[in-house]
Amino acid sequence: MSEIAPGGVEENPPRFGHPPLLFWLNVSIIFGLFLTYSLYHVPVPGVNEPHYFTKAKHFWDPTWCARDFFLQSSNPHFLFYVCIGWLTKFFSLETTVLIARVAGYGLLALGWTRMILSLLPIRYSPVWVAALFLLTVTLGNLSGEWMIGGIESKVFAYGVLFLSLASFVERRLFHAAMLIGLTFSFHPVVGAWGLVCGMFAWCVMWLREWRAGQSEFDLLRFFKCAALTAMALLLTSLPGLVPAIGVLTGDGNIDLFAANYIQVYYRLPHHLHPYQLSLTAYACYAGLTLVWLIDVGMNARRHRLLNRHNSIRKTAEESQWRFFLFNWFIFATVSIALVATAVGWHERPASRDAWWVLPRMMFLKLYPMRLFDVFLPLAICVMIVRRFVLIMPIRQDREGQDRKGDVRLWNETAWGIAVVCLAAAFLLPGPASIFRHLDRGGQTKNWKAVCRWIASETPTNAMVISPTKRDPAFRWLSHRAQHVGFKDCPQDAVGILEWNRRLLLEGQWAAESKRDDRVYDLDDLARLKKMTGADYLITDRLGPFEMEPIYRNPSYRVYAIP
């Protein structure tokens, strides 16, 4: 193994050579798989695409839906809006999403190929791992985290994170730091947890080398390397760091307890509250974790890596180091998830008096399960392909007899398994549609019709009240400001509290107006106007109304608010 500089940074780390044509062939195949899966299972718009792309459009054109409070809220994904939002000035939202999916999954395929080839330097190992991973994506997850579906900032972030991981396992920390900073800029949560896990793995590696006497500690050189690496990390993370600080700190006069409580226990418990997650999913992930730990333990005892094949025998020791770092990165994601489960396994707090309640909520709001949700299935897929590679026959046995037939059979088996996994990934039900709740009642067609009517028959500066929790992609479809939408909750404390206030206000008006005389009349609408400033009301269940709607279809009615 080449010489290691103090702190675990290798001066001249060996690299696995890959012909450029083969590398880009892998990238192209994986890009095609990821993009096809995305378009097949998640038609435009995907679940979070209206949230991201209407925000990006408003970022570049503040006059679009100018009265919409969500679009005016903080911009936590600033770099995404800068890089993608300008396209909305020249293309429709649908076309912009398609362009973004091509760019996002292209970057993801590039990062994926770099990372997998750095671990498994076999010709088509990235494709085989991708085939297995797409099947796991289809089968489900723990906390609702996804990497392949629609497009949003985290798809770009994961692509850069994979590039960073490839540099990290090659012990090129300066490059890894720059890339993890860029990951943070695209998505602060993905970048922050990636940095934590990477630092943990690096510390374990350095400690192991130091105890074995392989790394002489030069304090001056260590601080020089650390300072340069930290500077690279800081500079590339600034576009995401500044908005993130604003989101986390907020105004000193804001009730942080209430804002965090709303986000963790009311708006996003299916992502953030471990107590609310599926026990079946817990059992599945516990089983996967056990299988992964057993595999790591077996490798640690045997010290047997990818050295059974002539083409990579000389790089066996390097492979061992790379898997050492990769496995400790995975172990860090597992540990964070275990801590989150232990900290969050409780009902909603009944009081704010205990000192630990607010810190616990602030920890849970950072999506501590996120990397575990993605990287444990990825580690299992890498493990399966790696185990399969270990039984790869060599072209000649010890007696010099040709075994090309066995090699051909092995390749055909590998590709056959990959094709079966891909077929299952495409044939099994995929991620849920954004219109899934309306599809159950056959209302999607009518919802799109009422949104088209709003877009064509109302002033561009109009603000609309829509049915709470039953109004998917309203801004996307109607191009009008929305008073409040349950799906589109801001991420800063001020915005969260205002979002909650508006939801309560609509519910309070509906309950009080109904209680007065059991019917909604002009006076009720006038009061609604005074309370919200909205111009139109869309309803599906609310009623009866004293006046006639200005638009009606089998599922929805629209009323002008005088």
C-alpha positions in Angstrom: 0.0 0.0 0.0 1.3 3.5 -0.8 2.4 5.8 2.0 -0.2 7.4 4.1 0.2 11.0 5.2 -0.7 12.1 8.7 -4.4 12.1 9.3 -5.2 9.3 6.9 -4.7 11.3 3.7 -2.9 9.3 1.1 -0.3 11.2 -0.9 -0.4 9.0 -4.0 -3.4 6.6 -3.6 -3.6 3.9 -6.3 -6.5 4.2 -8.6 -8.4 1.5 -10.4 -8.1 2.1 -14.1 -11.2 2.0 -16.2 -11.2 2.6 -20.0 -13.1 5.8 -20.7 -15.4 4.1 -23.2 -16.4 1.5 -20.6 -16.9 4.1 -17.9 -19.2 6.3 -20.1 -21.0 3.2 -21.3 -21.9 2.4 -17.7 -22.9 6.0 -17.1 -25.2 5.9 -20.2 -26.8 2.6 -19.3 -27.5 3.7 -15.7 -28.8 7.1 -16.8 -31.2 5.3 -19.2 -32.4 3.0 -16.4 -32.9 5.8 -13.8 -34.6 8.2 -16.2 -36.9 5.5 -17.7 -37.8 4.3 -14.2 -38.6 7.9 -13.2 -40.8 8.6 -16.3 -42.5 5.2 -16.1 -43.4 5.2 -12.4 -43.7 8.9 -11.7 -45.5 10.9 -14.5 -45.0 14.7 -14.4 -45.7 16.2 -12.0 -44.2 14.0 -9.3 -45.2 14.3 -5.6 -42.7 17.1 -4.7 -42.3 18.7 -8.1 -45.0 21.3 -7.8 -43.5 22.3 -4.5 -40.0 22.8 -5.9 -40.8 24.1 -9.4 -43.4 26.6 -8.5 -41.0 28.0 -5.9 -38.2 28.0 -8.5 -40.5 29.9 -11.0 -41.5 32.5 -8.5 -37.8 32.9 -7.5 -37.0 34.1 -11.0 -40.4 35.8 -11.6 -41.8 37.3 -8.3 -44.8 38.6 -10.2 -46.0 35.1 -10.9 -48.5 34.2 -8.1 -47.2 37.3 -6.3 -49.8 37.0 -3.5 -48.9 33.4 -2.6 -47.5 33.3 1.0 -45.7 30.0 0.5 -43.8 31.2 -2.6 -42.8 34.3 -0.6 -41.4 32.2 2.3 -37.7 31.3 2.8 -35.6 29.6 0.1 -33.8 26.7 1.7 -32.9 25.2 -1.7 -31.3 28.4 -3.1 -28.8 26.6 -5.4 -31.6 24.5 -7.0 -33.7 27.6 -7.7 -30.7 29.3 -9.2 -29.7 26.4 -11.4 -33.1 25.3 -12.5 -35.5 28.1 -12.0 -34.3 30.2 -15.0 -35.6 27.5 -17.3 -39.2 28.5 -16.3 -38.7 31.8 -18.1 -38.4 30.0 -21.4 -40.3 26.7 -20.9 -43.5 25.5 -19.3 -43.3 23.9 -15.9 -43.7 20.4 -17.4 -40.9 20.9 -19.9 -38.7 22.4 -17.2 -39.2 19.2 -15.1 -38.3 17.0 -17.9 -35.0 19.0 -18.5 -34.3 18.8 -14.8 -34.9 15.1 -14.7 -32.4 14.6 -17.5 -29.8 16.7 -15.8 -30.4 15.3 -12.3 -30.4 11.6 -13.3 -27.4 12.3 -15.6 -25.5 13.6 -12.6 -26.8 10.8 -10.4 -25.6 8.2 -13.0 -22.2 9.8 -13.1 -21.8 9.8 -9.3 -23.2 6.3 -9.1 -20.8 4.9 -11.6 -17.8 6.6 -10.0 -18.6 5.3 -6.6 -19.4 1.7 -7.5 -16.4 1.3 -9.7 -14.2 2.7 -6.9 -15.5 -0.2 -4.8 -16.1 -3.0 -7.4 -13.8 -2.5 -10.4 -15.6 -5.0 -12.5 -16.8 -4.0 -16.0 -20.5 -3.7 -15.5 -20.8 -3.8 -11.7 -22.5 -0.3 -11.6 -25.3 -1.6 -13.8 -25.8 -4.8 -11.8 -25.9 -2.8 -8.5 -28.4 -0.4 -10.1 -30.7 -3.2 -11.2 -30.8 -4.6 -7.7 -31.3 -1.1 -6.2 -34.2 -0.2 -8.5 -36.0 -3.3 -7.2 -35.4 -2.2 -3.6 -36.8 1.3 -4.5 -39.9 -0.4 -5.8 -40.3 -2.6 -2.7 -40.4 0.3 -0.3 -38.4 2.2 2.3 -38.4 3.0 6.0 -39.1 6.7 6.4 -40.3 7.7 3.0 -36.9 8.7 1.6 -36.4 8.2 -2.1 -33.6 8.9 -4.5 -35.2 7.8 -7.9 -38.7 9.0 -8.7 -39.4 12.6 -9.5 -36.8 15.4 -9.5 -35.9 17.8 -6.7 -32.7 19.1 -5.2 -31.8 16.0 -3.3 -31.4 14.0 -6.6 -28.6 16.4 -7.6 -27.3 16.2 -4.0 -27.1 12.4 -4.0 -25.2 12.5 -7.4 -22.6 14.9 -5.9 -22.5 12.9 -2.7 -21.6 9.7 -4.6 -18.8 11.6 -6.4 -17.6 12.7 -3.0 -17.8 9.2 -1.6 -15.7 7.9 -4.6 -13.0 10.5 -3.8 -13.3 9.7 0.0 -12.7 5.9 -0.3 -9.8 6.8 -2.6 -8.6 8.9 0.3 -8.5 12.1 -1.7 -10.0 14.2 1.1 -9.6 17.6 -0.5 -11.7 16.6 -3.5 -14.2 14.8 -1.2 -14.5 17.9 0.9 -15.2 20.2 -2.1 -17.9 17.8 -3.3 -19.5 17.3 0.1 -19.7 21.1 0.4 -21.5 21.2 -3.0 -23.8 18.4 -1.8 -24.7 20.6 1.2 -25.4 23.5 -1.2 -27.9 21.4 -3.2 -29.5 19.9 -0.1 -28.3 20.9 3.4 -29.8 17.8 5.1 -28.2 15.3 2.7 -24.9 17.2 2.8 -24.8 17.6 6.6 -25.4 13.9 7.3 -23.0 12.9 4.6 -20.3 15.0 6.2 -21.0 13.5 9.7 -20.8 10.0 8.4 -17.7 10.7 6.3 -15.9 12.3 9.3 -16.8 9.4 11.5 -15.4 6.9 9.0 -12.3 9.0 8.5 -11.7 9.2 12.3 -12.0 5.4 12.6 -9.5 4.9 9.8 -7.0 7.3 11.3 -7.4 5.8 14.7 -6.8 2.3 13.3 -3.7 3.4 11.5 -2.4 5.3 14.5 -2.8 2.3 16.8 -1.1 0.1 14.2 1.8 2.5 13.9 1.1 3.1 10.3 0.5 6.9 10.6 3.1 9.2 12.2 1.3 12.2 13.6 2.8 15.5 12.3 0.8 18.2 14.0 1.8 21.1 11.7 1.1 19.1 8.6 -2.1 17.8 10.0 -3.4 21.3 10.7 -2.3 22.5 7.3 -4.2 19.7 5.5 -7.2 20.2 7.8 -7.3 23.9 7.2 -7.2 23.5 3.4 -9.9 20.8 3.5 -12.1 22.8 5.8 -11.7 25.9 3.6 -12.7 23.9 0.5 -15.7 22.5 2.3 -16.8 25.9 3.6 -16.5 27.7 0.3 -18.5 25.1 -1.7 -21.2 24.8 1.0 -21.9 28.6 1.4 -24.9 28.6 -1.1 -26.6 26.1 1.1 -25.2 27.1 4.5 -26.5 30.6 4.6 -30.2 29.7 3.9 -29.9 26.7 6.2 -28.8 28.9 9.1 -31.7 31.3 8.5 -34.1 28.3 8.5 -32.8 26.8 11.7 -32.3 30.0 13.8 -35.2 32.2 12.7 -36.4 35.3 14.6 -35.6 35.5 18.3 -39.3 36.4 19.0 -40.6 33.3 17.2 -41.9 30.3 19.2 -39.4 27.7 18.1 -41.1 25.0 20.2 -44.4 25.5 18.4 -42.8 25.6 15.0 -40.8 22.4 15.5 -43.8 20.7 17.1 -45.9 21.4 14.1 -43.3 20.3 11.6 -42.3 17.0 13.4 -45.6 15.8 14.8 -48.2 17.3 12.6 -46.9 18.0 9.1 -44.1 15.4 8.6 -44.5 12.6 11.2 -44.3 10.0 8.4 -40.7 11.2 7.7 -39.5 12.5 11.1 -41.3 10.8 14.0 -39.9 7.2 14.5 -42.9 6.2 16.5 -45.1 6.7 13.4 -43.1 4.6 11.1 -44.2 1.1 10.0 -43.2 -1.8 12.2 -43.0 -4.0 9.1 -40.5 -1.5 7.6 -38.5 -1.6 10.9 -38.4 -5.4 10.7 -37.2 -5.4 7.1 -34.5 -2.8 7.8 -33.4 -4.7 10.9 -33.1 -7.8 8.9 -31.1 -6.0 6.2 -28.8 -4.5 8.9 -28.2 -7.9 10.4 -27.3 -9.4 7.0 -24.9 -6.5 6.2 -23.2 -6.8 9.6 -22.7 -10.5 9.2 -21.1 -9.9 5.8 -18.8 -7.3 7.2 -17.8 -9.6 10.0 -17.1 -12.4 7.6 -14.8 -10.2 5.5 -13.1 -8.8 8.6 -12.2 -12.4 9.8 -11.2 -13.8 6.4 -9.4 -10.7 4.9 -10.5 -12.1 1.6 -11.5 -9.5 -1.0 -11.6 -9.2 -4.8 -8.3 -10.9 -5.4 -9.5 -14.1 -7.0 -9.6 -12.6 -10.5 -6.3 -11.9 -12.2 -7.3 -8.4 -13.4 -7.7 -7.1 -9.9 -5.5 -9.3 -7.8 -2.9 -6.5 -7.4 -5.5 -4.1 -6.0 -6.8 -6.4 -3.3 -5.3 -4.4 -0.5 -6.6 -1.2 -1.9 -10.0 -2.7 -2.2 -9.8 -3.7 1.5 -9.2 0.0 2.5 -11.9 1.3 0.3 -14.5 -1.1 1.7 -13.2 -0.3 5.2 -14.1 3.3 4.7 -17.4 2.6 2.9 -18.5 0.2 5.6 -17.8 2.6 8.4 -19.7 5.3 6.4 -22.7 2.8 6.3 -22.2 2.0 10.0 -22.5 5.7 10.8 -25.8 5.9 9.0 -27.0 2.9 10.9 -25.9 4.5 14.2 -27.6 7.8 13.5 -30.8 5.9 12.7 -30.6 3.9 16.0 -30.1 7.1 17.9 -33.0 8.8 16.2 -35.2 5.7 17.0 -34.2 5.8 20.6 -34.6 9.5 21.0 -37.9 9.7 19.1 -39.7 6.5 20.2 -42.4 8.2 22.1 -45.8 9.8 21.7 -46.1 13.5 21.1 -44.8 15.5 24.1 -47.6 16.7 26.3 -45.6 19.6 27.8 -42.9 22.0 26.7 -41.5 22.2 30.3 -38.8 19.5 30.1 -35.5 20.9 28.8 -34.9 18.0 26.4 -38.1 18.3 24.4 -37.0 21.2 22.1 -33.5 19.7 21.4 -35.2 16.4 20.6 -37.6 17.9 18.1 -34.8 19.9 16.5 -32.8 16.7 16.1 -35.8 14.9 14.6 -36.5 17.7 12.1 -33.2 17.1 10.5 -34.3 13.8 8.9 -31.9 11.6 10.8 -33.2 8.5 9.0 -32.6 9.9 5.6 -29.2 8.4 4.7 -29.9 5.1 6.4 -33.1 4.8 4.3 -31.0 5.0 1.1 -27.6 3.7 1.9 -28.5 0.5 3.7 -30.3 -1.0 0.7 -27.4 0.3 -1.5 -24.9 -1.5 0.8 -26.9 -4.7 0.5 -26.9 -4.4 -3.3 -23.1 -3.8 -3.3 -22.7 -6.8 -1.0 -24.7 -9.1 -3.3 -22.8 -8.1 -6.4 -19.5 -8.4 -4.5 -20.3 -11.9 -3.3 -21.2 -12.8 -6.8 -17.9 -11.4 -8.1 -16.1 -13.6 -5.6 -17.3 -16.7 -7.4 -16.2 -15.4 -10.8 -14.2 -18.1 -12.6 -10.8 -17.2 -13.8 -10.0 -17.7 -17.5 -7.5 -20.4 -16.8 -7.3 -22.8 -13.9 -4.0 -23.8 -12.2 -3.4 -26.5 -14.7 -3.7 -24.0 -17.6 -7.0 -25.3 -18.9 -9.2 -22.8 -20.6 -12.4 -21.9 -18.7 -13.8 -19.3 -21.1 -17.1 -21.3 -21.1 -17.4 -20.9 -17.4 -16.7 -17.2 -17.6 -19.4 -16.8 -20.3 -21.9 -18.7 -18.2 -21.0 -16.5 -15.2 -21.6 -13.3 -17.3 -24.9 -14.6 -18.7 -26.1 -15.5 -15.2 -25.1 -12.0 -13.9 -27.0 -10.3 -16.7 -29.9 -12.6 -16.3 -30.3 -11.8 -12.7 -30.1 -8.1 -13.5 -32.8 -8.3 -16.2 -35.1 -10.2 -13.8 -34.6 -7.5 -11.1 -35.3 -4.7 -13.6 -38.4 -6.5 -14.9 -39.7 -6.8 -11.3 -38.8 -3.1 -10.6 -40.9 -2.0 -13.6 -43.8 -4.4 -13.3 -44.4 -4.0 -9.6 -46.4 -1.0 -8.4 -44.1 2.0 -8.0 -44.2 5.3 -6.0 -47.7 6.7 -5.4 -49.0 9.4 -7.7 -49.5 13.0 -6.5 -53.2 12.5 -7.4 -53.6 9.2 -5.6 -56.2 10.4 -3.2 -58.3 11.9 -6.0 -57.8 8.8 -8.2 -59.6 6.7 -5.6 -62.8 8.6 -6.0 -62.3 9.3 -9.7 -62.0 13.0 -9.1 -58.6 13.7 -10.8 -60.2 14.7 -14.1 -62.6 17.1 -12.4 -59.9 18.6 -10.3 -57.7 19.3 -13.3 -60.8 20.8 -15.1 -61.6 23.2 -12.2 -57.9 24.3 -12.1 -57.9 25.0 -15.9 -61.1 27.1 -15.4 -59.4 29.1 -12.7 -56.3 29.6 -15.0 -58.4 30.9 -17.9 -61.3 32.7 -16.2 -59.8 34.5 -13.2 -57.4 37.5 -13.0 -53.7 36.6 -12.8 -53.3 38.3 -9.4 -56.2 36.3 -7.9 -55.8 34.3 -4.7 -57.8 31.1 -4.2 -58.9 29.0 -1.2 -58.8 25.3 -2.2 -60.0 22.1 -0.3 -57.4 21.4 2.4 -55.4 18.2 1.8 -57.4 17.6 -1.4 -55.8 20.1 -3.7 -52.7 18.5 -5.2 -50.6 20.7 -7.5 -53.0 23.6 -7.4 -50.5 26.4 -8.3 -48.9 24.1 -10.9 -52.3 23.6 -12.7 -53.9 27.0 -12.2 -51.0 29.4 -12.1 -52.8 31.3 -9.3 -51.8 32.2 -5.7 -53.1 29.9 -3.0 -54.1 31.0 0.4 -52.6 27.9 2.0 -51.9 24.4 0.9 -51.3 21.5 3.4 -48.6 20.0 1.2 -46.6 23.2 0.8 -45.4 24.1 4.3 -42.5 26.5 4.6 -39.4 25.3 6.4 -38.5 28.4 8.5 -40.2 28.9 11.9 -42.0 32.1 10.8 -43.4 30.4 7.7 -44.5 27.2 9.6 -46.4 29.2 12.2 -48.1 31.3 9.5 -49.0 28.2 7.6 -50.6 26.7 10.7 -52.4 29.9 11.4 -53.9 30.0 7.9 -55.1 26.4 8.1 -56.7 27.0 11.5 -58.3 30.2 10.2 -60.0 28.4 7.3 -61.2 25.6 9.6 -62.5 28.2 12.2 -64.4 30.1 9.5 -66.0 26.9 8.1 -67.1 25.7 11.6 -68.4 29.1 12.8 -70.3 29.9 9.6 -71.9 26.5 9.5 -72.9 26.7 13.2 -74.7 30.0 12.8 -77.5 29.0 10.4 -76.4 25.8 8.8 -75.9 27.5 5.4 -73.1 29.7 3.9 -74.4 33.1 2.8 -72.9 36.3 1.4 -72.2 37.6 4.9 -70.1 34.5 5.6 -68.1 35.0 2.3 -67.6 38.7 3.2 -66.2 37.6 6.5 -63.9 35.1 4.8 -62.7 37.9 2.5 -61.8 40.0 5.5 -60.0 37.2 7.2 -58.0 35.8 4.3 -58.0 38.4 1.4 -58.9 35.5 -1.0 -60.9 36.2 -4.1 -62.3 32.7 -4.9 -63.3 29.6 -3.0 -63.1 26.1 -4.4 -65.1 23.5 -2.5 -66.0 19.8 -2.9 -67.7 19.0 0.4 -68.3 22.3 2.0 -71.9 23.6 1.8 -74.7 24.2 1.3 -74.2 27.8 -0.1 -77.0 30.3 -0.4 -75.7 31.6 -3.8 -75.0 29.8 -7.0 -71.4 28.9 -8.0 -69.8 30.6 -10.9 -68.4 27.3 -12.0 -69.5 23.7 -11.3 -68.5 20.2 -12.4 -69.5 16.8 -11.0 -67.0 17.1 -8.1 -66.2 20.8 -7.5 -67.8 24.2 -7.2 -66.2 27.7 -7.4 -67.6 30.7 -5.6 -66.5 34.3 -6.0 -65.8 35.9 -2.6 -67.2 39.5 -2.7 
